[in-house]
Amino acid sequence: MGSASRTASALDSVGIAHYARWHTSRAGSLGGRLAGLRPATEELIAELLRLVQEFGFVSPAPVFVDLGSGDGRVVIAVARRLGIRGVGVEMDPQLVRQSVDEVPESLRGIG
């Protein structure tokens, strides 16, 4: 498999893994406009980090962005394990507060 095919396959795997986090529930703070998300598992986080490293998605000044970051566990794992800046984007104010509270002091202010 060529490099482009491997990259496309890896991105598809990430997309599938991300899609698998969605469920069909219409409940949530957005009045049913978006499906809710289940928290990322350690297995999903490990696979994401492996793909980021394997396919060179890390540049000299990388920023990892997690859309729909929930409680921030993926952003925190990226910052902690890869040493790069992570930014979470979340629409639920309660989850934003929770994710900010979860960031260890050692990671605050990176980037």
C-alpha positions in Angstrom: 0.0 0.0 0.0 1.4 3.4 -1.0 2.0 6.3 1.4 -1.1 8.2 0.2 -3.3 5.0 0.5 -1.9 4.3 4.0 -2.6 7.9 5.1 -6.2 7.8 3.7 -6.7 4.4 5.4 -5.4 5.8 8.7 -7.6 8.9 8.5 -10.6 6.7 7.6 -9.8 4.5 10.7 -9.7 7.7 12.8 -13.0 8.8 11.3 -14.6 5.4 11.9 -13.3 5.4 15.5 -14.5 8.9 16.0 -17.9 8.1 14.5 -18.1 5.0 16.7 -18.1 7.4 19.7 -21.4 9.0 18.5 -24.6 7.3 19.5 -28.1 7.7 18.4 -29.5 9.4 21.5 -31.2 12.7 20.7 -30.8 14.0 24.3 -28.4 16.7 25.2 -28.0 20.4 25.8 -28.6 21.2 22.1 -32.2 20.1 22.2 -31.6 17.1 19.9 -29.7 18.9 17.1 -26.6 16.8 17.7 -26.2 13.3 18.9 -24.4 12.9 22.2 -20.8 11.6 22.6 -19.5 8.9 24.8 -16.2 9.6 26.5 -13.1 8.5 24.6 -11.7 5.1 25.8 -8.0 4.6 26.6 -7.9 2.3 23.5 -9.2 5.0 21.2 -6.8 7.5 22.7 -3.9 5.1 22.2 -4.8 4.5 18.5 -5.2 8.2 17.9 -1.7 8.9 19.3 -0.2 6.0 17.3 -1.7 7.4 14.1 -0.6 11.0 14.9 3.0 9.8 15.4 3.1 7.2 12.5 1.8 9.6 9.8 3.8 12.6 10.9 0.9 14.8 11.8 3.3 16.4 14.3 5.0 19.6 13.0 7.6 21.8 14.6 4.9 23.8 16.4 2.0 21.5 16.5 -1.4 22.2 17.9 -3.8 19.3 18.4 -7.5 20.3 18.1 -10.3 18.1 19.5 -13.7 19.2 18.2 -16.3 18.1 20.6 -13.7 17.6 23.3 -16.1 16.7 26.1 -14.3 16.4 29.4 -10.9 17.1 27.8 -9.4 13.6 28.3 -8.1 13.4 24.7 -6.6 16.9 24.7 -4.9 16.2 28.1 -3.6 12.9 26.9 -2.1 14.5 23.8 -0.4 17.2 25.8 0.9 14.8 28.4 2.0 12.0 26.2 3.2 13.8 23.1 4.3 17.1 24.7 2.4 19.3 22.3 -0.2 21.9 22.8 -3.8 20.7 22.8 -7.0 22.8 22.3 -10.4 21.5 23.1 -13.5 22.9 21.5 -16.7 22.1 23.4 -20.2 23.6 23.3 -21.5 22.3 26.6 -20.5 24.8 29.3 -20.6 22.2 32.1 -18.1 20.0 30.1 -15.9 23.0 29.5 -15.7 23.7 33.2 -15.0 20.1 34.0 -12.3 19.8 31.4 -10.6 23.0 32.6 -10.6 21.6 36.2 -9.1 18.3 34.9 -6.0 20.0 33.4 -3.0 19.2 35.6 -1.0 22.2 36.8 2.1 20.9 35.0 0.2 21.3 31.7 -1.4 24.7 32.2 0.0 27.4 29.9 1.8 25.0 27.5 1.9 26.8 24.1 
